[in-house]
Amino acid sequence: MRRKLVVGNWKMNGSIAINKALLEALIAGVRKLDNSDYVVCAPYPYLCQTQQLLQGTNIAWGAQNLCSTDNGALTGAVAPHMLVDYGCRYVIIGHSERRALFHETDDTAAARFLAAQGAGITPIFCMGESAEERDSDWTEYIVGRQLDSLIRRFGPYVLNNAVLAYEPLWAVGSDQPATPEQAQEVHTFIRKRIARCDAEVAAHVRILYGGSVTAENAEGLFRMPDIDGGLIGRASLRAEDFIPICRAADATTVQGLEALIA
């Protein structure tokens, strides 16, 4: 039974005061939720504050990107070892906004993925198709190509120390999330594609869904057998929205364990 994982992606949001109030509320809200894992990915300037507030709690923290180079004359870049200095355990790689707005490619995302693992940080590798690609029945081609950028370069075993996230571009930041059935269909495709290379890796890798997850739809999504949690954007900025999503993950993990025992 895979533990559910809920990751809050703050994107380019926050302030010292706002972050303090939000993190303190999250700490109190998930303190007794022991059956799932929780992560906050904050903007670079707030990693020190995030570390100070979250250390010793059941919430881990991470970054939203990193550079594939460890040192060098790269103004504005952040090296993997710098994230390690702030206790980051996770980093988001290949998010749709990075691909679309900052022209990241499968090649650069794969390089960042490997750099994260080399530093001992778990990459959260994002995949997903646009509305036009979905309407053209290209979902499996696009997602498969993005997944293969890792498997063909590094082999399936690289996924043993990684998290995958399916985030359809047409659902991110919209009011039209994928239905549980739509999301499950793609998650099944991802897991089966990995299983063609290694069934054990496929059985254990956690695959998150990202794209307008809310307190209202989280439980339905998390009940799907191949959806192992969520990569949460907008709803992660408000404790009253994010905590119920964490509760949904915790509850569905417990129900899954009970079903196995029964």
N, C-alpha and C positions, 0 to 999 in steps of 0.2 A: 504494500500500500504506500503510494507516494504521498508525502506530506504536502499539503497545500502551501503555496507561497503567494503573498500579496506584496507587491512592490509599488510604492508611491513615487511617481516621477513628477517632481515640482516644476520641471521645465525652467523657464526664465521668470520665476516668481519668488517672492519672499522679501523679508527685511529682518533685521535683528529682532525687533519687537514682535512682529508677526510670527516668525519662526519659533520664538520662545513659547508663546501662547499655544501654538499648534502642537509643538512637540510635547509640552507638558500635558496637554489634553490627551494626546495619543498614548503616552506612557501610562497614564491612569486608565485609559479605555481598553488597552489590550493586555494589561498586566496579568490577568488571570486566564488569558487565552493561550493555553500551552500546547495545543495540538497542531498548530500551523506556524509558519515562519513569516516574519514581517520585516520589510526593508523600506527605508526612505532614501531616495536619491536626490540630493540637494545640489544647487549650483555651487561651483568651485569656491566662491568667496565665503560660503557659509558652512564648509565642511568642518572647520575648527569648532564652530558653535554646535554643530550637529553631533560631533564626536563628544564634546564635553557634556551635552545633555543626555545622550543616549547610552553612553558607556555604563555597563552594569545593569541594563534593562534587557528585555527580550525583543528589542527592535534593533536590527542591524542597520548600517548605513552604507551608502555608496555614492558614486559619481554618475554623471550623465554621458560621459565620453572620456577618451584619453588619446594620447598620441602613441603611435606605434614605435617611436624612437625614444630611447631612455634619456639621452642628453643631446644637446646640440644648439646650434644657432637657429632656433625656431621660435621667433617672437610670438607670444600669446599661447603657445602650446603647453600642455600639462603632461608630464611624463608619468608612466606607471608607478615608479618608486615614490613620487610625490604623493600619490593617493594612498600608498601604503603607509606613509608617514602620518596620515590622518586616520588610520585604522579602517580604511574602506575595505569592505569584503566583497562588494559587488560593483559592477560598472555596466551601464547600458551601452550596447554596441549596435550600430546600424539602424538606429531609430528612423522611421519614415521621414521625419522632419530633417534629420541630418542628410539623408539620401536626397530628398527633394530640394531643400533650400541651400545646403552646403556642398552638394554635388559629391557626396560620398558614393563609392561604388562597391560592388561585391569584393573587389580586390582590396580596397583600403579597409573595408569592414573586417575582412578576414585577417588582415595584418594586425589590426587593433585587437581583435579577438585573441590572437596568439600572444600578443604582447601582454594582455591582461593576465592570461593564464601563467605566463612566464614570471609574473610578479606575485603570483599567488592570489590573484583577485578573480572571482567568479564572473565571467561575462554573461550578460543577459542579451542574447542575440536576437534581434528583431527581424521579422519577415512579414510581407504583406503585399497585396495588390491594390491597384487603384480601381475606381468605379468603372472606368472604361475597360480596363483589363478583365474585370469580373464579367462585365456585360458581353465581352468577346470570348468568354469561357477560357481565359488564360490564367485563371487562378493557380491551377496546379503547375503550370509551366513556370510562372513567376516565382512562386513560393519554392518549388523544387529547385530552380536555378540558384536562389539565394541560399538554400540549405546545402546544395551541392558545392557551393563556394567554400564550405568548410570541409565536408566529407571527402571530396576529391583531393583537396590539398593535404589534409592532415589525417584522414581516416576517421571512422566512426567513433573510435575510443576517445577522441578529443571531447566528445559530448558528455563524457562521464563527469567532467568538472565544469559544467556549463548549464545554463538555463536557456530555453528557447521561448520566444514570444511571438505569437501570431497576432499581428495588428493590422487589419484591413484598413487601408487609407480612407476608404469611403465611410468608415465608422468612427475614425479618430476625431474627437472634438465635435462630433455631430450629435444630433438627437435620434439617430437611426443606427443603433448598435446591431451587430449581427445577432440573430436569434440563437438560442442555445444549440439548435439543430444545425444551423449554418456554420457556427464556430466549430462544433464537434466534427462536422464533415471534413473540415480542413485539418483539424488536429489529428484525426484518424489518418488522413493522407500523409501528414508529416511523420507520424509514428511508424506507419507501414513502410515509408521510404527508408527510414533509418533501419528498420528491421530487416530489410533486404540485405543490409551489410552486416548487421549484428543484432540479433533479437534481444539479447540481454541489455545492451545499451538502450535500445528502444523502450524496453519495459521500465527502465529506471529514470530516464531523463524527464525532467519536469518541463511541461509546455504550458505557458501562460496565454491567456487571451487578453488583448488590449484593444480598447475602442469603445468609449462611452459606457464603461461599466458603472453602475449605480447601486445604491443600497437596494433598489427595487428589483434589479435583474440579476444581481450577483449570485444569489442562491441557485437560480435556474441554470446559470452558466456553470457554476462550480459542481453541480450534480452530474454533469456530463462525464463519462468515464475517462476521456482523454484530456480534459481541461483541468489543469493542476493549480489554478489560481489566476491572479490577474495582474497586469501591468496597468496601473491606474494613473491617469493624468489629472484632469480637472477635479475629480472627486477627492483626490488626495490632498487638496489645499484646504479642505474644511473637515475638522475632526468629526463633526456630526454626520458627514457623508462617508468618511473613510472608515471609521470604527465599525459601523454596521457591515461594511464589506468584509472587514477582518473577522467579524463574528460569523458571517456566512461561510467563510473559508473554514473556520474552526469547527463549525457545526457539521459541515459536509464531510470533513475529515473524520470526525467522530462517528458519523453515520456509516461511512465506508468501512471503518474498522469493525463496527458492530455487525455489519453485513458479512464480513469475512469470518468473524467468530461464529456467527449463526450458521 
